Amino acid sequence: MQEPQDAAEFVEQLQGILDAMEIDSLPEDVASFLRFRMRRSDRLHATDAKLFPETGTDHVVMLVRSIAESTNGPAALTVPILRAVSSCTEPLWVERGSEWLEALDEIPLLELEARIRALDLADDIAPLVEAAIYRRLHRTLGSPLPPPPPKPKKAKPVKPDHISQESWDDAIEMQKARRREADRRRRKAKSEG
């Protein structure tokens, strides 16, 4: 029985991508993985294009180009490396373009994969390769998460017209005294605890 990603549509699309990048044929497991990613990204995009803006072709082109055109070269197009880099394609990193590519240039992907294989830690080494690549990218590119929004400033209380300034000042002073007392209690509880 033929897998959905092995349909002629995906085979032709992948071959077109590889031809455009002047990449010779790939091992069948690598080609199958890329077709699977292409089909999966297309389905997610069709489900919710706003949440998943990347089509399958877009994802595979970015993934193959990121690896093959780095210092690692087309030899690094192995399933564990492709799976790991695909998992690390955080939008805030990839959108940085040349910085993303330069960061991948600094990671010896084939050497990393070989070292992890030599350790014989697991049957599926992709998660270990992914963790190593992610840590290096994080070190080079920073957090892939958007910065938190600034905290809204508390609005300063405004004195109503019907209250005298003296009463207003007394009320504000009482609030400050309550906060100081609560802070003192917290510090005392913390030092005793």
Contacts in CASP RR format, 6 or more apart in sequence:
PFRMAT RR
TARGET T0000
AUTHOR 0000-0000-0000
METHOD contacts of the structure
MODEL  1
MQEPQDAAEFVEQLQGILDAMEIDSLPEDVASFLRFRMRRSDRLHATDAK
LFPETGTDHVVMLVRSIAESTNGPAALTVPILRAVSSCTEPLWVERGSEW
LEALDEIPLLELEARIRALDLADDIAPLVEAAIYRRLHRTLGSPLPPPPP
KPKKAKPVKPDHISQESWDDAIEMQKARRREADRRRRKAKSEG
3 32 0 8 1.000
3 36 0 8 1.000
4 39 0 8 1.000
5 32 0 8 1.000
5 35 0 8 1.000
5 36 0 8 1.000
5 38 0 8 1.000
5 39 0 8 1.000
6 32 0 8 1.000
6 35 0 8 1.000
10 35 0 8 1.000
10 38 0 8 1.000
10 39 0 8 1.000
11 35 0 8 1.000
13 35 0 8 1.000
13 38 0 8 1.000
13 57 0 8 1.000
14 31 0 8 1.000
14 34 0 8 1.000
14 35 0 8 1.000
14 38 0 8 1.000
14 60 0 8 1.000
17 57 0 8 1.000
17 60 0 8 1.000
17 61 0 8 1.000
17 64 0 8 1.000
18 24 0 8 1.000
18 25 0 8 1.000
18 26 0 8 1.000
18 64 0 8 1.000
21 64 0 8 1.000
21 65 0 8 1.000
21 68 0 8 1.000
21 69 0 8 1.000
23 64 0 8 1.000
23 68 0 8 1.000
23 74 0 8 1.000
23 77 0 8 1.000
24 74 0 8 1.000
25 31 0 8 1.000
26 34 0 8 1.000
26 77 0 8 1.000
29 79 0 8 1.000
30 77 0 8 1.000
30 78 0 8 1.000
30 79 0 8 1.000
30 82 0 8 1.000
33 79 0 8 1.000
33 82 0 8 1.000
33 83 0 8 1.000
34 60 0 8 1.000
34 63 0 8 1.000
34 64 0 8 1.000
34 82 0 8 1.000
37 56 0 8 1.000
37 59 0 8 1.000
37 60 0 8 1.000
37 63 0 8 1.000
37 82 0 8 1.000
37 86 0 8 1.000
38 56 0 8 1.000
38 57 0 8 1.000
38 59 0 8 1.000
38 60 0 8 1.000
39 56 0 8 1.000
40 56 0 8 1.000
41 52 0 8 1.000
41 54 0 8 1.000
41 55 0 8 1.000
41 56 0 8 1.000
41 58 0 8 1.000
41 59 0 8 1.000
41 60 0 8 1.000
42 55 0 8 1.000
42 56 0 8 1.000
42 57 0 8 1.000
44 51 0 8 1.000
44 52 0 8 1.000
45 52 0 8 1.000
45 53 0 8 1.000
45 54 0 8 1.000
45 55 0 8 1.000
45 56 0 8 1.000
54 62 0 8 1.000
59 86 0 8 1.000
59 89 0 8 1.000
62 89 0 8 1.000
62 94 0 8 1.000
63 82 0 8 1.000
63 85 0 8 1.000
63 86 0 8 1.000
63 89 0 8 1.000
64 77 0 8 1.000
66 85 0 8 1.000
66 89 0 8 1.000
66 94 0 8 1.000
66 100 0 8 1.000
66 101 0 8 1.000
66 104 0 8 1.000
67 73 0 8 1.000
67 74 0 8 1.000
67 76 0 8 1.000
67 77 0 8 1.000
67 81 0 8 1.000
67 82 0 8 1.000
67 85 0 8 1.000
67 104 0 8 1.000
67 109 0 8 1.000
68 74 0 8 1.000
68 76 0 8 1.000
68 77 0 8 1.000
69 101 0 8 1.000
70 76 0 8 1.000
70 101 0 8 1.000
70 104 0 8 1.000
70 105 0 8 1.000
70 109 0 8 1.000
71 105 0 8 1.000
72 81 0 8 1.000
72 104 0 8 1.000
72 105 0 8 1.000
72 107 0 8 1.000
72 108 0 8 1.000
72 109 0 8 1.000
72 110 0 8 1.000
75 110 0 8 1.000
76 109 0 8 1.000
76 110 0 8 1.000
76 113 0 8 1.000
78 110 0 8 1.000
78 113 0 8 1.000
79 126 0 8 1.000
80 113 0 8 1.000
80 124 0 8 1.000
80 125 0 8 1.000
80 126 0 8 1.000
80 129 0 8 1.000
81 109 0 8 1.000
81 110 0 8 1.000
81 113 0 8 1.000
81 129 0 8 1.000
83 126 0 8 1.000
83 129 0 8 1.000
83 130 0 8 1.000
84 126 0 8 1.000
84 127 0 8 1.000
84 129 0 8 1.000
84 130 0 8 1.000
84 132 0 8 1.000
84 133 0 8 1.000
84 134 0 8 1.000
85 104 0 8 1.000
85 109 0 8 1.000
85 133 0 8 1.000
87 130 0 8 1.000
87 134 0 8 1.000
88 130 0 8 1.000
88 133 0 8 1.000
88 134 0 8 1.000
88 137 0 8 1.000
90 144 0 8 1.000
91 144 0 8 1.000
92 143 0 8 1.000
92 144 0 8 1.000
92 145 0 8 1.000
92 146 0 8 1.000
93 100 0 8 1.000
93 103 0 8 1.000
93 137 0 8 1.000
93 141 0 8 1.000
93 144 0 8 1.000
94 100 0 8 1.000
96 141 0 8 1.000
99 141 0 8 1.000
100 141 0 8 1.000
103 136 0 8 1.000
103 137 0 8 1.000
103 140 0 8 1.000
103 141 0 8 1.000
104 137 0 8 1.000
106 136 0 8 1.000
106 140 0 8 1.000
107 133 0 8 1.000
107 136 0 8 1.000
107 137 0 8 1.000
109 129 0 8 1.000
109 133 0 8 1.000
112 129 0 8 1.000
112 132 0 8 1.000
112 133 0 8 1.000
113 125 0 8 1.000
113 129 0 8 1.000
116 125 0 8 1.000
116 128 0 8 1.000
116 129 0 8 1.000
116 132 0 8 1.000
117 125 0 8 1.000
121 128 0 8 1.000
122 128 0 8 1.000
137 144 0 8 1.000
138 144 0 8 1.000
157 172 0 8 1.000
159 165 0 8 1.000
159 168 0 8 1.000
163 171 0 8 1.000
END
